[in-house]
Amino acid sequence: MRVFASITPYLSAGDHCQPVFFAGPCVVESKPHTMRMARAIKAVFEDLGVSGRLVFKASFDKANRSAGSSFRGPGIERGLDALSAVKDKLDLPILTDVHEPEQCDVASEVADVLQIPAFLCRQTNLLIAAAETGRAVNVKKGQFLAPDDCKNILEKFKAHGNKNVLLCERGTTFGYHNLVVDLRSLPIMRALGAPVIYDATHSMQLPGGLGTETGGARQYAPAMARAAAAVGADGYFFEVHDNPEKAKSDRATQLPLSLLPKFLSDLLRFDTLRREIETR
C-alpha cells in the first residue's frame, strides 16, 4: 500500500520519500532561545546535507504537564510570534502542538504541521478541527492505544477531507512510571495507509517518575531511534536543547545539542541502509 503525506509544498513523507525530521526544544522558552535553537539545529542538518528534510518543532503551550505549577509556555500569541520569526528568518517549516479545537485555525496560520498530543488522540472535535485546516497533522499514538486502533483516527480525518496525516509512535504504558516501545507498531500503523514517525525522546519518558515532573532515560534514545530506522519509519521526532538540565520542560529526555551531530549522522546511516535493502 502506498502511503503519502504532503507536509509542505516541498516536503513529503511516505513511500519513495526521504525521511522527514521534526526537531527542536519541547517548549518555546523565549523568542531569543527559540531562534538560537532553530539556527543551531538547522546548521547541524546543513552540515549533514539534509536541511531540506527538517521541520522545526516547539510548543507554545504544554497543557499536559505533571504539576499545575510547571512552566507551560508563553501562550499562543507570543509562542506563534516566536515560531513565525523562525519560519521567516530561517526559512524553516514549523510543527507545533494544539490542545483545543479553537487553537487549530490560529496555529495553522504559522504551523505547516499541527500536532495532536498523545493524551488527546481520541478527542474527535480536536481531530476534526485540525483536519479542516488542511494542514498536515502529526497524531501521537496514545500510550493507552493499540497501533491497529489508529485506523479510527485516520477515518476521522478522511471523513473531513484531510489525508495528510502522520501517525507517531511514542511508547506504550507498561505499569507505573514506565513506557516501552513495541517496534511492531511501526509496520502495523504503516499498513493502515499513513506515514509513520518514531518519537525518539518522548518514548524514553518515565511518566510522573520524578513526582512533580516526568523522568526519563534519554541515554537509550539513540539506540531506539536506530532500531526504528531498521524496522522502517518514514520520519523521526526528537527534542533537542542546548542545556537539558536547565530546560523548562522534559529536561530528562531532551537530547543535548552537543550530541545531535552524532545522533543524526548515525540515524541517517541506518535509515539509508534500510531503504537500500528494501529497494533491492
C-alpha positions as CSV (number, residue, x, y, z in Angstrom):
1,M,0.0,0.0,0.0
2,R,1.4,3.4,-1.0
3,V,1.5,5.9,1.9
4,F,2.0,9.6,1.4
5,A,1.6,12.8,3.3
6,S,2.2,16.3,1.9
7,I,3.8,18.3,4.7
8,T,4.7,21.4,2.8
9,P,4.7,22.2,-1.0
10,Y,8.3,20.9,-1.0
11,L,8.4,18.2,1.7
12,S,6.5,14.9,1.8
13,A,6.7,11.6,3.8
14,G,5.8,8.1,2.8
15,D,6.8,5.6,0.1
16,H,9.6,6.7,-2.2
17,C,10.2,9.8,0.0
18,Q,13.3,10.5,2.1
19,P,12.8,10.7,5.9
20,V,11.4,13.8,7.5
21,F,12.7,15.1,10.8
22,F,10.7,17.0,13.5
23,A,13.3,18.5,15.8
24,G,13.5,21.3,18.3
25,P,13.0,22.1,22.0
26,C,10.0,20.9,23.9
27,V,8.5,24.3,24.5
28,V,9.0,28.0,23.4
29,E,11.0,29.2,26.4
30,S,11.7,32.6,24.9
31,K,11.9,34.1,21.5
32,P,15.7,34.5,21.6
33,H,16.2,30.9,22.8
34,T,13.8,29.5,20.2
35,M,15.7,31.4,17.4
36,R,19.0,30.3,18.8
37,M,18.0,26.6,18.9
38,A,16.5,26.7,15.4
39,R,19.6,28.2,13.9
40,A,21.9,25.7,15.7
41,I,19.7,22.7,14.7
42,K,19.5,23.8,11.1
43,A,23.3,24.2,11.0
44,V,23.7,20.5,12.0
45,F,21.3,19.4,9.4
46,E,23.0,21.5,6.8
47,D,26.4,20.0,7.7
48,L,24.9,16.6,7.0
49,G,23.3,17.6,3.8
50,V,19.7,17.1,4.9
51,S,18.5,20.6,5.9
52,G,15.6,20.2,3.4
53,R,14.1,17.4,5.5
54,L,13.9,19.4,8.7
55,V,10.7,20.7,10.3
56,F,11.4,22.8,13.4
57,K,9.2,22.0,16.4
58,A,8.4,23.8,19.6
59,S,5.1,24.1,21.6
60,F,3.5,27.4,22.5
61,D,1.7,25.6,25.4
62,K,2.2,22.4,27.2
63,A,-1.2,21.7,28.6
64,N,-0.4,18.2,30.0
65,R,2.4,19.0,32.5
66,S,2.6,16.8,35.6
67,A,2.1,19.6,38.1
68,G,0.0,22.7,37.8
69,S,3.0,24.9,38.8
70,S,5.1,23.6,35.9
71,F,6.1,26.0,33.1
72,R,3.6,25.6,30.2
73,G,5.0,28.1,27.7
74,P,4.3,31.7,26.6
75,G,0.8,31.0,25.2
76,I,-0.5,31.0,21.7
77,E,0.1,34.7,20.8
78,R,3.7,35.0,21.9
79,G,4.5,31.4,21.1
80,L,3.4,31.7,17.5
81,D,5.2,35.1,17.2
82,A,8.5,33.3,18.1
83,L,7.8,30.4,15.7
84,S,6.8,32.9,12.9
85,A,10.2,34.6,13.3
86,V,11.9,31.2,12.9
87,K,9.9,30.5,9.8
88,D,10.5,33.8,8.2
89,K,14.2,34.4,9.1
90,L,15.5,30.8,8.8
91,D,13.1,29.5,6.1
92,L,12.1,26.5,8.2
93,P,8.7,24.8,8.2
94,I,7.1,24.6,11.7
95,L,5.4,22.0,13.8
96,T,3.5,22.9,17.0
97,D,1.0,21.2,19.3
98,V,-2.7,22.1,19.6
99,H,-4.7,21.1,22.6
100,E,-8.1,22.7,21.8
101,P,-10.2,22.9,18.7
102,E,-10.2,26.7,18.8
103,Q,-6.4,26.8,18.6
104,C,-6.2,25.0,15.2
105,D,-7.1,27.8,12.8
106,V,-4.9,30.3,14.6
107,A,-1.9,27.9,14.8
108,S,-2.3,26.8,11.2
109,E,-1.5,30.4,10.1
110,V,2.1,29.7,11.2
111,A,2.5,26.0,11.5
112,D,2.9,23.7,8.5
113,V,2.2,20.7,10.7
114,L,-0.2,20.6,13.6
115,Q,0.5,18.0,16.2
116,I,-2.1,16.2,18.4
117,P,-0.7,15.2,21.8
118,A,-0.9,11.6,22.7
119,F,-3.4,12.1,25.5
120,L,-5.8,13.8,23.1
121,C,-5.5,11.4,20.1
122,R,-9.2,10.3,20.5
123,Q,-10.6,13.7,21.0
124,T,-12.9,13.8,18.0
125,N,-13.6,17.6,18.0
126,L,-9.9,18.4,18.1
127,L,-9.1,16.0,15.3
128,I,-11.9,17.4,13.1
129,A,-10.7,21.0,13.7
130,A,-7.2,20.1,12.8
131,A,-8.3,18.2,9.7
132,E,-10.4,21.1,8.5
133,T,-7.4,23.4,8.5
134,G,-6.0,21.5,5.5
135,R,-2.6,21.3,7.2
136,A,-0.6,18.1,7.7
137,V,-1.3,16.6,11.1
138,N,1.1,14.5,13.2
139,V,-1.0,12.4,15.6
140,K,0.8,11.0,18.6
141,K,-0.5,7.5,19.3
142,G,-1.8,7.4,22.9
143,Q,0.2,5.5,25.4
144,F,-3.1,3.5,26.0
145,L,-3.8,2.8,22.4
146,A,-3.1,-0.4,20.3
147,P,-1.5,0.5,17.0
148,D,-4.2,-1.1,14.9
149,D,-6.8,1.1,16.7
150,C,-5.3,4.1,14.9
151,K,-7.4,3.2,11.9
152,N,-10.2,5.1,13.7
153,I,-8.1,8.2,13.9
154,L,-7.4,8.0,10.1
155,E,-11.1,7.5,9.4
156,K,-12.0,10.7,11.3
157,F,-9.5,12.7,9.1
158,K,-10.7,11.0,5.9
159,A,-14.3,11.9,6.7
160,H,-13.3,15.5,6.8
161,G,-11.3,15.6,3.7
162,N,-7.7,15.5,5.0
163,K,-5.5,12.6,4.1
164,N,-2.2,14.3,5.1
165,V,-2.0,12.5,8.4
166,L,1.1,11.0,10.1
167,L,0.9,8.6,12.9
168,C,3.6,8.8,15.6
169,E,4.9,6.1,17.9
170,R,5.9,7.4,21.3
171,G,5.7,4.4,23.6
172,T,3.1,2.4,25.5
173,T,2.3,2.4,29.2
174,F,4.0,-0.5,30.9
175,G,3.0,-0.4,34.5
176,Y,3.5,2.7,36.6
177,H,6.1,5.3,35.6
178,N,7.3,3.4,32.6
179,L,6.9,3.2,28.8
180,V,8.0,0.5,26.4
181,V,8.2,0.7,22.6
182,D,6.8,-2.2,20.6
183,L,8.5,-1.8,17.3
184,R,5.8,-4.0,15.7
185,S,3.6,-0.9,15.9
186,L,5.6,0.8,13.1
187,P,4.7,-1.6,10.3
188,I,1.2,-2.2,11.9
189,M,0.4,1.6,11.7
190,R,2.1,2.0,8.3
191,A,-0.2,-0.8,6.9
192,L,-3.2,1.4,7.8
193,G,-2.1,3.7,5.0
194,A,-0.3,6.6,6.8
195,P,3.4,7.5,7.1
196,V,4.8,6.6,10.5
197,I,7.0,8.8,12.7
198,Y,9.1,7.5,15.5
199,D,9.4,9.8,18.6
200,A,12.9,9.0,19.9
201,T,12.7,11.2,23.1
202,H,9.1,11.0,24.4
203,S,9.2,7.3,24.1
204,M,12.1,7.4,26.7
205,Q,9.9,9.1,29.3
206,L,9.2,7.7,32.8
207,P,5.8,9.4,33.3
208,G,5.5,11.1,36.7
209,G,8.7,9.4,37.7
210,L,10.1,12.4,39.4
211,G,6.9,13.1,41.4
212,T,6.0,16.6,40.1
213,E,7.6,16.0,36.7
214,T,8.3,13.3,34.2
215,G,11.6,11.4,34.4
216,G,13.3,9.8,31.5
217,A,16.2,7.7,30.2
218,R,17.5,9.6,27.2
219,Q,20.6,7.5,27.1
220,Y,18.6,4.9,25.2
221,A,17.2,7.3,22.6
222,P,20.0,6.8,20.0
223,A,19.8,3.0,20.1
224,M,16.0,3.0,19.9
225,A,16.0,5.5,17.0
226,R,18.4,3.3,15.1
227,A,16.2,0.3,15.9
228,A,13.1,2.2,14.5
229,A,15.1,3.0,11.4
230,A,16.0,-0.6,10.9
231,V,12.3,-1.7,11.3
232,G,11.1,1.1,9.0
233,A,10.0,4.6,9.7
234,D,9.0,7.5,7.4
235,G,10.4,10.1,9.8
236,Y,11.7,10.8,13.2
237,F,10.7,13.2,16.0
238,F,13.2,14.2,18.8
239,E,13.5,17.1,21.1
240,V,16.8,19.0,21.4
241,H,18.0,21.5,24.0
242,D,21.3,23.3,24.5
243,N,21.2,22.7,28.2
244,P,18.7,19.9,29.0
245,E,19.2,20.1,32.8
246,K,18.0,23.7,32.7
247,A,15.2,23.1,30.2
248,K,11.8,24.3,31.4
249,S,10.0,21.1,30.2
250,D,11.1,17.5,29.6
251,R,14.6,18.1,30.9
252,A,15.1,14.3,31.5
253,T,14.5,13.3,27.9
254,Q,15.6,16.1,25.6
255,L,18.8,15.4,23.6
256,P,21.8,17.7,24.3
257,L,22.5,19.8,21.3
258,S,26.2,18.8,21.5
259,L,25.2,15.2,20.8
260,L,22.9,16.0,17.9
261,P,25.6,15.7,15.1
262,K,26.5,12.1,16.0
263,F,22.9,11.1,16.8
264,L,21.7,12.4,13.4
265,S,24.7,11.0,11.4
266,D,24.2,7.5,12.9
267,L,20.5,7.6,12.4
268,L,20.8,8.7,8.7
269,R,23.2,5.8,8.1
270,F,20.8,3.2,9.5
271,D,17.8,4.8,7.7
272,T,19.7,4.8,4.3
273,L,20.8,1.2,4.7
274,R,17.3,0.0,5.4
275,R,15.9,1.9,2.4
276,E,18.6,0.4,0.2
277,I,17.7,-3.1,1.3
278,E,14.0,-2.5,0.7
279,T,14.6,-1.4,-2.9
280,R,16.8,-4.4,-3.9
